[in-house]
């Protein structure tokens, strides 16, 4: 039954849910995992277990020019600044190139992340 819904409607439904809820719902049908990979509201907790997943999703959005409405990063536990800053830079570039409108960085690490304001305000 869920497979008959058009992808735009699935995206509308998914936009009302958290990223975790979207991931859980993606197992319900063959159509939903595809929609999950093109989800426009990205809210990630970047711990050691899911950085590769975040990286994969962000690269997919970048490669396929998938619009990003909201991009939130939080809980970067287990990483040092020299590990996360290059990832942040790449993910932020992808988000900005894909039209992000809502951007939040909420990672507590020992060194402050220098947000590239010229990139943010240049887009």
Secondary structure, DSSP 8 states (H G I E B T S, - for coil): -GGGS-HHHHHHHHTTS-HHHHHHHTTS-HHHHHHHHT-SEEEEE--TTTHHHHHHHHHHHHHTT---SEEEEE--TT--HHHHHHHHHHHHHHHHHTT--EEEEE---SS-----HHHHHH-
